[in-house]
Structure formats: C-alpha cells, structure tokens
Amino acid sequence: MLNKSLIEDVLNAALSTGGAFAEVFIEDRLNTSIGMVGGKVEKAISGRDYGVGIRIYDGIKSVYAYTNDSSKENLIRVAKETATAVKDCEKDIHINLMRNHINNIHNIIIPPNDVQNLDKVDLMRRAYCAAKNYDEVISQVRVRYLDYEQNVLIANSEGLFVEDKRVRTRTSIEAVASANGEMQSGYFGPGAHMGFEFYEKINIEEYAKEAARIAKTMVFAKPCPSGKMAVVIDNGFGGVIFHEACGHGLEATSVAKKTSVFTGKLGEKIASEVVTAIDDGTIPNAWGSQNIDDEGTPMRKNVLIENGILKGYLVDKLNGIKMGMPSTGSGRRQSYKYAPTSRMTNTYIAPGKESLEEIIVNTENGLYAKYMGGGSVNTATGDFNFTVSEGYLIKNGKIDIPVRGATLIGKGPEILKKIDMVGNNLDYGQGMCGSISGSIPTNVGQPAIRVQGITVGGRKEER
C-alpha cells in the first residue's frame, strides 16, 4: 500500500483545478480459481491484481481514472490529468489525512493463501465424487473453487484514511443428468466471507448430492403448464426474485436518475403488509458483508421496506449528493478498475410466522418453486423473468409432481403487493451481482413466500 504523504500529494493534485471532492482507492488482491470437469482439473489460476483508482467530482459531475503504476510521478500525472476534466480553475489546497480505525467483525481463522492447492483440489474431488456417484443418470459434474484476499486502502479529501481486508471463499457444483434424450442440471454454490475454515462448518458432499438430486429430479420431470397461478417460492436463493425484481430498483444508481419505478415513493405503501425487506452488510462472515463499503463508509443494516411501506434506498456518496441523502454504506465496486456506485450486500425478506407446510396446505393449486435459477429485470419498468431450477405442482394443498421449464414473469411492484404469506424459515443463497461498478458478491435471502396470481411460463396444456 501507499504511504500517507504520497496519498495526500495525489489528493492535492486531484483537486488542483477546483474539484470539490477527491478519492483514492488502492487495491491489492490475491486470487485463486480452480476448475474441475469430469473429476480432472481443467484449469488452475492464481494471481495478484494491484492498482489505484482516482475519483474526482464537483457537484454531480464525476471523473474516474485508474492505473496499475503506483509510482509517485505517474500517480500525480494521472491525478492532474483527471482533474482537468472537472474544472479549469487553479487553487491552493491542503489535505491532512487522519487514520480511521474500523471494527473487524469478520474473523478469518485459516487464510486461503496458507492452504496448499492440493488440499483445495481434494475438497473439489470430494464434491465431484459425491455428485457423480449419486445416481447413474448423472452424466457430468463441474466443480469450481475460488478464494481471494482483497486488501484495500481508501482515502479522500475529507480526511478519510482507512484500510480493510476482505477474504472470501466459495465452491460451486453443477451436476448434469441425462436420460431419455433429455439433459437437466442442478447447482449449488456455497460461499462466505471466511477463510478455508468455511469447509469445516459446511458439508460440501451434502451440497454436491443436493445438486445431483435436483438434476435427477428435473430430468424425469414433466413440462410445467403455463398460466397465472399462485406460486410458493421457497427460502434461500429464492430471494433472488426480490434482489432482481425490486432490490435493483431501490439502488440510488437508478433512483437518482429517476429511472426506477420506486423513485419518489418514500413513505408510500409499495408492498403487502406482510413484507419487510432489509439489506444488511454487517452480518458477520456473510458472503455479501464487509466492514466498510468501497468508499470507506461503515456498512450498516438498512431497512428498505417495513410492513409494506418504503422506508429507504441504498445510497452511495455521489448519488447521495444528487438525491440530498447521506450514504447508507452501499458504495461498492468490483475492483480498482471501477468507480463505486450503490449496490446491495445481503438483501432479504424478513421472516414471518407461517411454516412452509402451512403455506403449502393453504394453497389449493399452484406451483412450488423449491429452487430458483437466474433472471433479469428492467429497473425502469420493473418487468422481470426468472427460471425455476426445481419446481413442483401444488394440488389440493399438497406438493404433487415435479415439473421443469417453469419461468416466472411479472412486474416487481405488482409482485410485492401480491405476497400474502411469509414463512419462518429464513435462509440465504450466494451469488454474483453485475452492474455498472462490476461484479460483486451478494447474498440473497428470504423465508418461503406465497405470491398470488403470478404468470408462469411453461408449456400450454394440450386439449
């Protein structure tokens, strides 16, 4: 990392033409990624990424530049060239950085860099064997292991000078089942803001078997019928539907531009009374957590929706200026190559009172989405579509036959109002979220929920 006096010089250069705010983001990151196909290591990559990002803004005008050359001469040059894009009004400034101390809530016991790659490959083989040997219909298994240690230093012209270390570990397992000319897959990707001790807390073989079970179940499933029906979405990664269909619309990235369907609706009822939604970056060792965001602001628990009422947005510093709101600790970026913007961390629907069994019993007919897949959303309209990776029909209040090929289609604001039952089995799933500041780790979560009258895409019933 760079010393304080050099960073002060860079910030002074960045504001030399009259900018109102300057920030330096320094990243030193060690990465490991190993891919296994068919029980054999296909690729193994370890590397280091290092660089410096410089951001300057005046009012709502912002300029960002980055470099991997951290010599004093280059950093001063980049800062001055970037500054010319903001204003052309020389002034004398002096910045005095004061070190900020943060409370580390993410205890790392076994740093991944202290673990031999052979031990990581052994973990992957255990997952591979558990999935491949689950059933003879499992034709292929892919396993991917990744870990990284990201050390950051963030300083700005307001005097901030803070450092943080982020360590994340994840293994993903995809099992493919083949039968009767059909192929279906099952997937699990557990991860955490933890070191290699994560694998002492979970059973990787059980995750692998579950991926294989999903694949086997779906390869023998019948096509899902289409139409409007009640849908019960189970816990964990089922929260991806809120993340995509509603969460992105609550980020200041779109709210400040007034391109979100939720712009200007603070204090209004936007969801059913049973819905409370939260983004909490302070959950210890959670996949989407950090001690501070990528602007140096301490992360916090943000209540977005409370009993159906819109209570807040996710706000970064620059968009906060546009909106007249303070940062909520939501400024995030993939790396030094990206300027930060408002992003989610660990976003979830808070638990309710009903059990999953009670929700199913009270649903006469519909679809039970046990596991959700990927999807997409238009934040300006709220339109979304999501795949169901494991689904079942509900008939007469009971889970019936498995069905495949189901897609949930709708508008986020409408779906929020149609959630009429919320379970008590909150759980989380891990994923990577892409936006204008790159791909970042996020947790999605929810208990089981029931949505009345959602459109399900599938195959029309033959008559």
KENU-96915 format. One record per residue (C-alpha): residue in three letters; y, z, x. Coordinates in steps of 0.05 Angstrom, whole numbers, plus 5000, padded with zeros to 4 digits. Layout:
// residues N
ALAYZX...
END
This chain:
// residues 463
MET500050005000LEU507349925020ASN511850495044LYS517450755001SER523250505044LEU520649785042ILE519849814966GLU526950074960ASP529349485001VAL525548994956LEU528449304893ASN535449284921ALA534448544938ALA531748414868LEU537948704836SER542848394885THR545247874835GLY546548364779GLY539948444743ALA539249074700PHE532149264719ALA527249104774GLU519949304783VAL514849234839PHE507349234823ILE502549284882GLU495149194872ASP489249284920ARG482749144885LEU475449134908ASN470748734863THR463148654857SER459848164809ILE452348014808GLY448947534761MET441447514747VAL437746984708GLY430346994697GLY429547614739LYS432647294801VAL439547404829GLU443446764816LYS449946974848ALA453047574881ILE460447614897SER464248174929GLY471548114948ARG478348404953ASP484648204916TYR491348434943GLY498348244922VAL505248434899GLY508748254834ILE516348294826ARG519548304758ILE526948284743TYR530448284676ASP537348334647GLY537748444573ILE531848054545LYS531847534600SER525947654647VAL523347324710TYR516747474745ALA514247264814TYR508247464856THR505647384926ASN499747604970ASP504147615032SER506748325036SER510948255099LYS517948525093GLU521147855106ASN517147505052LEU518048045000ILE525548065010ARG525747305006VAL521647284942ALA525847834911LYS532447484926GLU529846804902THR527347124838ALA534047484829THR537846824829ALA534346634765VAL537047244728LYS544447244746ASP549347004798CYS553847604805GLU553247974870LYS553848734871ASP552149324915ILE546649784892HIS542550354919ILE535750574894ASN532551244911LEU525251274892MET522151944872ARG514652014874ASN511652154806HIS505152554801ILE500252394747ASN494652794715ASN488052444731ILE483352514672HIS478052014696ASN473452384744ILE469551904789ILE463252214819ILE459751624852PRO464651074875PRO461150404864ASN463250184934ASP458850744962VAL452750444927GLN448449914961ASN447949244925LEU440349324928ASP441049924882LYS445449534834VAL440348964833ASP434749474820LEU438649704759MET439248984735ARG431748864744ARG430249474702ALA434549184647TYR431448504656CYS424248754652ALA425749194591ALA428548604553LYS423648064577ASN417548494563TYR419948704494ASP416348134459GLU413247464476VAL418647094437ILE423847304489SER424446664530GLN430346834575VAL434347434597ARG441047424633VAL443848054664ARG450748134695TYR453148724734LEU460448854753ASP464649404782TYR471549464812GLU476249954843GLN483549794828ASN488850164866VAL495950054841LEU502950274861ILE508550174812ALA515850274829ASN522250084792SER529750124796GLU529850734750GLY526851134808LEU519651104788PHE514551124844VAL507351244821GLU500251084843ASP493751044805LYS486450884817ARG482150544764VAL474550494773ARG470450124722THR463049954717ARG459449514667THR452749164657SER451648634604ILE444848404579GLU443547774539ALA436547644512VAL434546964482ALA428846894433SER425346234419ALA420746094360ASN419345514313GLY424445064347GLU429945594339MET433645994391GLN437646624378SER440747134425GLY442247874426TYR447448204470PHE449648884496GLY454949034548PRO455849784560GLY461449984607ALA466150564624HIS472050784667MET466851124712GLY463151034777PHE455750904786GLU454351574753PHE455251194687TYR447950974693GLU445751704695LYS449051804627ILE446051204592ASN439150894587ILE440050174609GLU432949994588GLU434450204516TYR440649754514ALA436349184541LYS430949294489GLU436249314434ALA438948634458ALA431848354455ARG430648664386ILE436848324359ALA434647654387LYS427647714359THR430147934291MET435047364285VAL430346814308PHE425946964248ALA431747084200LYS433546624142PRO440246274139CYS445646704108PRO448246484040SER455646354033GLY460646613984LYS465247203970MET461647873972ALA462148593993VAL460848684068VAL458749324103ILE460649284177ASP457149804220ASN460250224274GLY461550094348PHE463149374364GLY464349254290GLY471349494307VAL472648804338ILE474648564269PHE480449064267HIS482148934340GLU482848184329ALA484948124257CYS490048684258GLY490849004327HIS493948394360GLY498948344303LEU501249054318GLU502748904391ALA510148834407THR508448174442SER508447854373VAL512448364333ALA518648284378LYS518447534367LYS517747644292THR511547224293SER507047784269VAL505247884195PHE506748624207THR513948534233GLY518948974197LYS513749354157LEU514150054188GLY513350584135GLU510250094086LYS503250124058ILE499349564092ALA492249824083SER487750224037GLU488950984035VAL482251094070VAL484550724132THR487451074193ALA487750664256ILE489150914326ASP490050644396ASP488551184448GLY488951034522THR487751764541ILE480351824523PRO477052084588ASN472851554623ALA473251074565TRP472850334582GLY479950184560SER483250814587GLN487950914645ASN492251484669ILE498451044665ASP499750354639ASP501549784685GLU508949954681GLY507750664704THR508550984635PRO503451524618MET498451284567ARG498251634501LYS494951674433ASN498651214385VAL497351264311LEU498350554284ILE496350654211GLU495751324176ASN492551344107GLY494450624097ILE501750694119LEU504150304180LYS506550844229GLY507750474294TYR506949884341LEU504349814412VAL510549734455ASP511849554528LYS518549644564LEU521448944556ASN519348834484GLY521749544470ILE528749314490LYS528248744442MET525949204386GLY530249804402MET524050234413PRO521350634472SER514950444508THR508550724479GLY504850664545SER502049994524GLY504449534581ARG498149224612ARG496348644657GLN490048354688SER492848364759TYR499048284802LYS499047554782TYR501247724712ALA507448044683PRO505648614636THR506248604560SER503949034503ARG496449074497MET491049514464THR486850034501ASN481650394459THR483050174388TYR479150454330ILE478950624256ALA478451384248PRO472151664216GLY471751804141LYS466952234100GLU461251784078SER454751664116LEU452250954127GLU446651094079GLU451551304025ILE455550664036ILE449450224030VAL446850583968ASN453550483934THR453649743950GLU449549383898ASN449548693931GLY452848413994LEU452048334069TYR450648864121ALA453548664188LYS449749114236TYR452748794298MET458948344304GLY459947774353GLY466347444376GLY472047164335SER479146904334VAL485647054297ASN492446744285THR497347334292ALA502746954254THR498546884191GLY493047404201ASP487646874190PHE481147054225ASN473846864231PHE468347264263THR460947154275VAL455747664255SER450547724310GLU445748134267GLY446248134191TYR442148324130LEU442948214056ILE444048824013LYS440448813946ASN440549363894GLY443549863943LYS438249743997ILE438149354062ASP433948724049ILE432048124092PRO435447934158VAL440047324156ARG443246924211GLY449146464218ALA453946904179THR461446844191LEU466747304162ILE473146934142GLY479647214117LYS486647484130GLY487648134167PRO492848434119GLU488448284059ILE482248574091LEU485849224108LYS487249334034LYS480049184013ILE476849724056ASP474550224004MET469350644042VAL469650914113GLY463651244146ASN463051854190ASN459251524248LEU464951314295ASP462650944358TYR465550454408GLY463849794439GLN466549494504GLY469748814512MET474848404550CYS481148204513GLY485247594532SER492647494521ILE498847254558SER498047804610GLY490947614626SER484047904610ILE483648664607PRO478249174589THR478849444518ASN474649894474VAL473849724401GLY471150234353GLN470050454282PRO465250814237ALA461650394185ILE466450104134ARG465749714069VAL470249134053GLN470348883982GLY470748143968ILE470847824037THR468947094046VAL462346984082GLY461046314113GLY453746114117ARG449245624081LYS450245474008GLU444445653963GLU440145063943ARG439344943869
END
